[in-house]
Amino acid sequence: MAGTQPADPIAEAFESHRDRLRAVAHRMLGSHADAEDVVQEAWLRLSRQDTDTIDNLAGWLTTVVGRISLDVLRSGRIRPEVSFDDQSADVTVTLDDAPAPDDLVALGDSVGLALLTVLDSLRPDERLAFVLHDVFAVPFAEIGPILGKSANASKMLASRARRKVQAAQQPANAPRQRREVVQAFLAAARDGRFEHLLEVLHPDVKFTVHTASGTFVTLGATEVATRARVAGSAARGHQVTVNGRPGVLSRGKDGAPLSLLAFTVADGRITGITALVDPARLALMDLPDPV
């Protein structure tokens, strides 16, 4: 057809691998936003590469994504907290007494949130070797060059990671303990007990509030404690799980969602709170109905 531009074969080839590359990056980093950044960087590197020198595009892209993900892990730039950004479809909210979706607990096509928590405890090279080999069946002969190690050394890293993953079984009462910490925070915020707030807040806690007019961040236990009334007002809401983390969903008298909070708890203290209080964005989310 006249005027039709010829397709870019390199772009088409990259798009055919995009979903797999995104999956690799997400399983490495546990963050959809970071995974998208890694895939975009891989595309930029491919666009600057002489493709005639690439014999195996799939292998080349896996290597690039693996190395970029490894750099992100080593730099500590990952964003593990729940994020209510434009990708709200990636946020899964369930009532606490509802069963978790299968894709949050299966390892085959999806690494569950519990496993991602275990992976966080692995060294970056162990994590990469384990994820590429055990999840994506990448041969150790291809993993070695990504890590700058031999195939045998990469195999040992994956084996060590596998043992750690198998040994790190989450205690059955861990979710309940995290929920109790959150309940203590909400009760203290509702009652204005400042000293009790400080007891359950990590000194470097981060409180992120997404509103209709923008996103606001508060850092530090003292500052967060003084601004905890927003969270405290949600104490009468429904207890939910937000991407595997304890949360609270509040609704108005008409049933419309007013706020959604998600808490990150580590070692008995709250290290992060994320709140979405934009009714328009809440209305677009797939939220559970109150019981």
C-alpha positions as CSV (number, residue, x, y, z in Angstrom):
1,M,0.0,0.0,0.0
2,A,1.3,3.4,-1.0
3,G,2.6,5.4,1.9
4,T,3.0,2.4,4.2
5,Q,6.3,2.6,6.2
6,P,8.4,-0.6,6.2
7,A,8.3,-2.4,9.5
8,D,11.4,-2.3,11.7
9,P,12.5,-5.9,12.0
10,I,14.7,-5.2,15.1
11,A,11.8,-3.5,16.9
12,E,9.5,-6.4,15.9
13,A,12.0,-9.0,17.2
14,F,12.4,-7.1,20.4
15,E,8.6,-6.9,20.9
16,S,8.3,-10.6,20.5
17,H,10.7,-11.0,23.5
18,R,9.3,-8.2,25.6
19,D,6.9,-10.2,27.8
20,R,9.6,-12.8,28.6
21,L,12.2,-10.0,29.4
22,R,9.7,-8.2,31.6
23,A,9.0,-11.5,33.5
24,V,12.7,-12.1,34.0
25,A,13.2,-8.5,35.4
26,H,10.2,-8.7,37.6
27,R,11.2,-12.0,39.2
28,M,14.7,-10.5,39.8
29,L,13.5,-7.2,41.2
30,G,9.9,-7.9,42.5
31,S,8.7,-4.5,41.1
32,H,6.7,-4.0,37.9
33,A,8.0,-0.4,37.6
34,D,11.6,-1.4,37.9
35,A,11.1,-4.3,35.5
36,E,9.7,-1.9,32.9
37,D,12.7,0.4,33.4
38,V,15.1,-2.5,32.8
39,V,13.3,-3.7,29.7
40,Q,13.3,-0.1,28.3
41,E,17.1,0.1,29.0
42,A,17.6,-3.2,27.2
43,W,15.8,-1.8,24.2
44,L,18.0,1.4,24.2
45,R,21.1,-0.8,24.3
46,L,19.8,-3.0,21.5
47,S,19.0,0.1,19.4
48,R,22.6,1.2,19.7
49,Q,24.0,-2.2,19.0
50,D,25.2,-3.5,15.6
51,T,22.7,-6.3,15.3
52,D,24.9,-8.1,12.8
53,T,27.2,-9.0,15.7
54,I,24.3,-10.8,17.6
55,D,24.0,-14.5,16.8
56,N,21.3,-15.2,19.3
57,L,19.0,-12.3,20.0
58,A,17.0,-14.1,22.8
59,G,20.2,-15.0,24.6
60,W,21.7,-11.5,24.1
61,L,18.6,-9.8,25.5
62,T,18.4,-12.2,28.4
63,T,22.1,-11.4,29.2
64,V,21.5,-7.7,29.0
65,V,18.4,-7.8,31.2
66,G,20.1,-10.0,33.7
67,R,23.1,-7.7,33.9
68,I,21.0,-4.6,34.3
69,S,18.8,-6.3,36.9
70,L,22.0,-7.3,38.7
71,D,23.3,-3.7,38.7
72,V,19.9,-2.5,40.1
73,L,20.0,-5.2,42.9
74,R,23.6,-4.3,43.8
75,S,22.9,-0.6,43.9
76,G,19.8,-1.0,46.1
77,R,17.6,1.1,43.8
78,I,14.7,-1.3,43.8
79,R,11.3,-0.1,45.0
80,P,9.9,-2.9,47.1
81,E,7.0,-1.0,48.7
82,V,3.5,-1.1,47.3
83,S,3.1,1.7,44.8
84,F,-0.2,3.3,43.8
85,D,1.1,4.8,40.6
86,D,-0.5,4.8,37.1
87,Q,-0.1,1.0,37.1
88,S,-2.9,0.4,39.6
89,A,-3.8,-2.8,37.7
90,D,-0.7,-4.4,39.3
91,V,-2.2,-3.9,42.8
92,T,-4.1,-6.9,44.1
93,V,-6.4,-6.3,47.1
94,T,-8.2,-9.1,48.9
95,L,-10.2,-9.2,52.1
96,D,-8.2,-10.8,54.9
97,D,-10.6,-13.7,55.1
98,A,-10.6,-14.3,51.3
99,P,-8.3,-16.7,49.6
100,A,-5.2,-15.3,48.0
101,P,-5.1,-15.4,44.1
102,D,-3.3,-18.4,42.8
103,D,-0.8,-16.3,41.0
104,L,0.5,-15.0,44.3
105,V,1.5,-18.4,45.5
106,A,2.6,-20.3,42.4
107,L,6.2,-20.6,41.3
108,G,5.8,-21.9,37.7
109,D,4.8,-18.9,35.6
110,S,4.8,-16.5,38.6
111,V,7.0,-16.2,41.6
112,G,4.8,-15.6,44.6
113,L,5.2,-12.7,47.0
114,A,6.4,-15.0,49.7
115,L,9.2,-16.2,47.5
116,L,10.1,-12.7,46.5
117,T,10.5,-12.0,50.2
118,V,12.9,-14.9,50.4
119,L,14.8,-13.7,47.3
120,D,15.4,-10.4,49.0
121,S,17.6,-12.2,51.4
122,L,19.8,-13.7,48.7
123,R,23.0,-12.1,47.4
124,P,22.4,-10.5,43.9
125,D,24.5,-13.1,42.1
126,E,22.7,-16.0,44.0
127,R,19.3,-14.5,43.1
128,L,20.2,-14.1,39.4
129,A,21.6,-17.6,39.1
130,F,18.5,-19.1,40.9
131,V,15.9,-17.1,39.0
132,L,17.4,-17.6,35.5
133,H,18.0,-21.3,36.0
134,D,15.2,-22.6,38.2
135,V,12.4,-20.3,36.9
136,F,13.4,-19.7,33.3
137,A,15.6,-22.8,32.6
138,V,18.5,-20.8,31.3
139,P,21.6,-23.0,31.1
140,F,24.5,-22.3,33.5
141,A,26.7,-21.9,30.4
142,E,24.7,-18.8,29.6
143,I,24.3,-17.6,33.2
144,G,28.1,-17.7,33.8
145,P,29.0,-14.9,31.4
146,I,26.3,-12.7,32.9
147,L,27.9,-13.1,36.3
148,G,31.4,-13.1,35.1
149,K,31.9,-16.6,36.5
150,S,32.2,-20.1,35.2
151,A,29.2,-22.4,34.6
152,N,30.2,-24.5,37.6
153,A,30.5,-21.5,39.8
154,S,27.1,-20.3,38.6
155,K,25.7,-23.7,39.4
156,M,27.0,-23.5,42.9
157,L,25.4,-20.1,43.4
158,A,22.0,-21.4,42.2
159,S,22.4,-24.5,44.5
160,R,23.2,-22.3,47.5
161,A,20.3,-20.0,46.7
162,R,18.0,-23.0,46.3
163,R,18.9,-24.3,49.8
164,K,18.2,-20.9,51.3
165,V,14.9,-20.7,49.6
166,Q,13.9,-24.1,50.8
167,A,15.1,-23.4,54.3
168,A,13.4,-20.0,54.6
169,Q,9.9,-21.2,55.2
170,Q,7.7,-18.3,56.4
171,P,6.4,-19.0,59.9
172,A,2.7,-19.7,59.8
173,N,1.9,-16.9,62.2
174,A,4.0,-14.2,60.4
175,P,1.1,-12.6,58.6
176,R,-0.8,-12.4,61.9
177,Q,2.1,-10.8,63.6
178,R,2.5,-8.2,60.9
179,R,-1.3,-7.5,61.2
180,E,-1.0,-7.0,64.9
181,V,1.7,-4.4,64.4
182,V,-0.5,-2.5,62.0
183,Q,-3.5,-2.8,64.4
184,A,-1.3,-1.3,67.2
185,F,-0.3,1.5,64.9
186,L,-3.9,2.3,63.9
187,A,-5.2,2.2,67.5
188,A,-2.4,4.5,68.6
189,A,-3.1,6.9,65.7
190,R,-6.8,6.9,66.4
191,D,-6.3,7.6,70.1
192,G,-3.5,10.1,69.6
193,R,-1.0,8.1,71.6
194,F,2.2,9.6,70.2
195,E,4.6,7.5,72.3
196,H,2.9,4.2,71.1
197,L,3.2,5.3,67.5
198,L,7.0,5.7,67.9
199,E,7.2,2.2,69.4
200,V,5.8,0.6,66.2
201,L,7.4,2.9,63.6
202,H,10.9,2.3,62.3
203,P,13.1,5.4,62.8
204,D,13.4,5.7,59.0
205,V,9.8,4.9,58.1
206,K,8.5,6.3,54.8
207,F,4.9,7.5,54.5
208,T,3.7,8.1,50.9
209,V,0.3,9.6,50.3
210,H,-1.2,9.7,46.8
211,T,-3.9,12.4,46.5
212,A,-5.9,13.9,43.6
213,S,-3.5,16.8,43.6
214,G,-0.2,14.9,43.9
215,T,2.0,12.6,45.9
216,F,3.4,13.6,49.3
217,V,6.2,11.8,51.2
218,T,7.0,12.0,54.9
219,L,10.2,10.5,56.3
220,G,11.1,9.5,59.8
221,A,9.2,8.2,62.8
222,T,8.6,11.5,64.5
223,E,7.3,13.2,61.4
224,V,5.1,10.3,60.4
225,A,3.7,10.0,63.9
226,T,2.6,13.6,63.9
227,R,0.8,13.1,60.6
228,A,-0.8,9.8,61.4
229,R,-4.4,11.0,61.7
230,V,-5.0,10.1,58.0
231,A,-4.1,6.5,58.8
232,G,-5.9,6.6,62.1
233,S,-9.1,7.6,60.5
234,A,-8.9,4.4,58.5
235,A,-8.9,2.2,61.5
236,R,-12.6,1.5,61.2
237,G,-12.2,0.3,57.6
238,H,-12.0,-3.3,56.4
239,Q,-8.8,-5.2,56.9
240,V,-7.3,-6.3,53.5
241,T,-4.2,-7.6,52.0
242,V,-2.5,-5.4,49.4
243,N,0.0,-7.2,47.3
244,G,0.7,-9.6,50.2
245,R,1.0,-6.8,52.8
246,P,-1.5,-5.8,55.5
247,G,-3.7,-3.0,54.6
248,V,-7.0,-1.2,55.3
249,L,-9.7,-0.3,52.9
250,S,-12.2,2.5,54.0
251,R,-15.5,3.3,52.3
252,G,-18.0,6.1,52.7
253,K,-21.6,5.7,53.8
254,D,-22.6,5.2,50.1
255,G,-20.1,2.4,49.8
256,A,-17.6,4.3,47.6
257,P,-14.0,3.7,48.5
258,L,-12.4,6.6,50.3
259,S,-8.8,5.3,51.1
260,L,-6.6,2.3,50.7
261,L,-3.5,1.9,52.9
262,A,-0.7,-0.7,52.6
263,F,1.9,-1.3,55.3
264,T,5.3,-2.8,55.1
265,V,6.4,-4.4,58.3
266,A,9.9,-5.8,59.2
267,D,11.2,-7.1,62.5
268,G,8.1,-6.0,64.4
269,R,8.1,-2.4,63.1
270,I,6.5,-0.5,60.3
271,T,9.0,0.6,57.7
272,G,6.7,1.9,55.0
273,I,3.1,3.1,54.6
274,T,1.5,3.9,51.3
275,A,-1.9,5.6,51.1
276,L,-4.2,6.2,48.2
277,V,-6.9,8.8,49.0
278,D,-7.9,9.8,45.4
279,P,-11.5,8.7,45.0
280,A,-11.3,8.9,41.2
281,R,-8.4,6.5,41.1
282,L,-9.8,4.2,43.8
283,A,-13.0,3.9,41.7
284,L,-11.0,2.5,38.8
285,M,-9.4,-0.2,40.9
286,D,-10.7,-3.8,41.4
287,L,-11.4,-3.6,45.1
288,P,-13.2,-6.3,47.1
289,D,-16.8,-5.6,48.2
290,P,-17.4,-5.3,52.0
291,V,-18.8,-8.4,53.7
